Amino acid sequence: MTASTHALAAQVAEALLARGWMLATAESCTGGMIAAACTDLAGSSQWFERGFVTYSNAAKSDSLGVDAGAIETHGAVSEVVARAMAFGAVRHSQAQVGVAVTGIAGPTGGSVDKPVGTVWFGFCVDGRLSSELRRFDGDRAAIRQATVQHALTRMLELVQATG
């Protein structure tokens, strides 16, 4: 974990602890890297509730309740699926905050519409759903690390905005 990732995770921890909230992650393209960044911190059990690594479409449906029809219609890498993953992470845990990522880390698997580096983020913070699309450059490791950084950064902003 990079120093900046460690610092971001510590800020997320502080913000969640200040509100008495727990976090659940739902990860596809990062394979648990967000959860690992969080649980690298001592005392994370006070604010990190659980992580779901839902790499396959079936896992997204089975573990998070993502509608298989939505995956079929929109694809696993889509706004609809990212939002459903974030909602499912909260619904299937004791957390008040959920973060989800689904994307194409490469080096293969991209398309014209969804090139390698395409990542959809879903956030569920205190019952409010939001999502955003990012495209990252680099190799598989760089895309995955950028995804972790962005997920932590945006989650921190959303939690802090709750007052």
C-alpha positions in Angstrom: 0.0 0.0 0.0 1.3 3.4 -0.9 1.8 6.1 1.7 -1.0 8.2 0.1 -3.4 5.2 0.2 -2.5 4.6 3.8 -3.2 8.3 4.6 -6.5 8.3 2.8 -7.6 5.1 4.6 -6.8 6.8 7.9 -8.9 9.8 7.0 -11.8 7.6 6.0 -11.4 5.8 9.4 -11.5 9.1 11.2 -14.6 10.3 9.4 -16.5 7.1 9.9 -15.5 6.9 13.6 -16.7 10.5 14.1 -20.1 9.4 12.9 -20.2 6.0 14.5 -20.5 4.4 11.1 -19.3 1.2 9.6 -18.1 0.5 6.0 -18.7 -2.4 3.6 -16.9 -2.7 0.3 -18.1 -4.5 -2.9 -15.3 -5.0 -5.2 -14.9 -6.6 -8.7 -11.9 -5.2 -10.6 -9.8 -4.5 -7.5 -10.3 -8.0 -6.0 -10.4 -6.8 -2.4 -7.7 -4.1 -2.6 -10.0 -1.4 -1.0 -10.8 -3.7 1.9 -7.1 -4.6 2.3 -6.2 -0.9 2.3 -8.7 -0.3 5.1 -7.8 -3.3 7.2 -4.1 -2.6 7.0 -4.9 0.0 9.6 -4.8 -1.1 13.2 -8.2 -0.8 14.9 -10.1 -1.1 11.6 -12.6 -3.5 13.2 -14.1 -0.4 14.8 -15.2 1.0 11.5 -14.7 -1.7 8.8 -17.6 -4.1 8.8 -17.0 -6.4 5.8 -15.8 -6.7 2.2 -17.4 -8.5 -0.7 -15.2 -9.6 -3.5 -17.8 -10.3 -6.3 -15.6 -10.8 -9.3 -18.1 -13.0 -11.3 -21.6 -11.9 -12.4 -23.1 -14.7 -10.3 -21.3 -13.5 -7.2 -22.7 -10.0 -7.8 -26.2 -11.5 -7.8 -25.7 -14.1 -5.1 -23.8 -12.0 -2.6 -25.1 -8.5 -3.2 -28.6 -9.1 -4.8 -27.7 -7.4 -8.1 -30.4 -8.2 -10.6 -29.0 -10.7 -13.2 -31.2 -9.0 -15.8 -29.5 -5.7 -15.1 -26.1 -7.3 -15.6 -27.3 -8.9 -18.8 -28.8 -5.7 -20.1 -26.2 -3.1 -19.1 -23.1 -5.3 -18.5 -21.2 -5.8 -15.3 -19.3 -2.6 -15.9 -22.1 -0.1 -15.7 -23.7 2.5 -13.6 -26.7 0.4 -12.8 -24.5 -2.5 -11.5 -22.2 -0.2 -9.5 -25.1 1.4 -7.7 -26.7 -2.0 -7.1 -23.4 -3.3 -5.7 -23.1 -0.4 -3.3 -26.7 -0.7 -2.1 -26.2 -4.5 -1.8 -23.1 -4.1 0.3 -25.0 -2.0 2.8 -28.1 -4.1 2.7 -26.2 -7.3 3.3 -24.1 -6.0 6.2 -24.4 -3.9 9.3 -22.7 -0.9 7.6 -24.0 2.6 6.9 -21.6 3.2 4.1 -20.9 1.1 1.0 -18.4 1.6 -1.8 -18.5 -0.5 -5.0 -16.2 -0.8 -8.0 -16.7 -2.6 -11.2 -14.4 -2.1 -14.2 -12.0 -3.3 -16.8 -8.4 -3.4 -15.4 -6.9 -5.1 -18.5 -4.8 -5.7 -20.3 -7.7 -7.5 -22.2 -11.5 -7.3 -21.9 -12.0 -3.7 -23.2 -14.2 -2.6 -26.1 -14.8 0.6 -28.0 -17.6 1.6 -25.6 -15.8 0.3 -22.5 -12.0 0.5 -23.0 -9.5 -0.9 -20.6 -9.3 1.5 -17.6 -13.1 2.1 -17.5 -14.4 1.9 -13.9 -17.8 2.6 -12.5 -18.0 3.5 -8.8 -21.1 3.2 -6.6 -21.5 4.8 -3.2 -24.2 4.4 -0.6 -23.7 6.8 2.2 -26.3 7.0 5.0 -29.0 5.8 2.6 -28.0 8.1 -0.4 -26.9 6.4 -3.6 -24.5 8.0 -6.0 -22.2 6.8 -8.8 -19.5 8.0 -11.2 -17.5 6.9 -14.1 -13.7 7.2 -14.4 -11.2 6.1 -17.0 -7.7 5.4 -15.8 -4.5 5.0 -17.9 -1.7 2.5 -17.4 -1.2 -1.2 -16.9 -3.4 -3.5 -14.8 -1.6 -2.6 -11.5 -1.8 1.1 -12.2 -5.5 1.0 -13.0 -6.3 -1.0 -9.9 -4.3 1.3 -7.7 -5.9 4.4 -9.2 -9.3 2.8 -8.6 -8.5 2.2 -4.9 -7.3 5.8 -4.5 -10.3 7.3 -6.2 -12.7 5.1 -4.2 -11.2 6.2 -0.9 -11.0 9.8 -1.9 -14.6 10.1 -3.1 -15.9 8.1 -0.2 -14.2 10.4 2.2 -15.7 13.5 0.5 -19.2 11.9 0.6 -18.9 10.9 4.3 -17.6 14.4 5.3 -20.4 16.1 3.4 -23.0 14.4 5.7 -22.2 16.9 8.4 
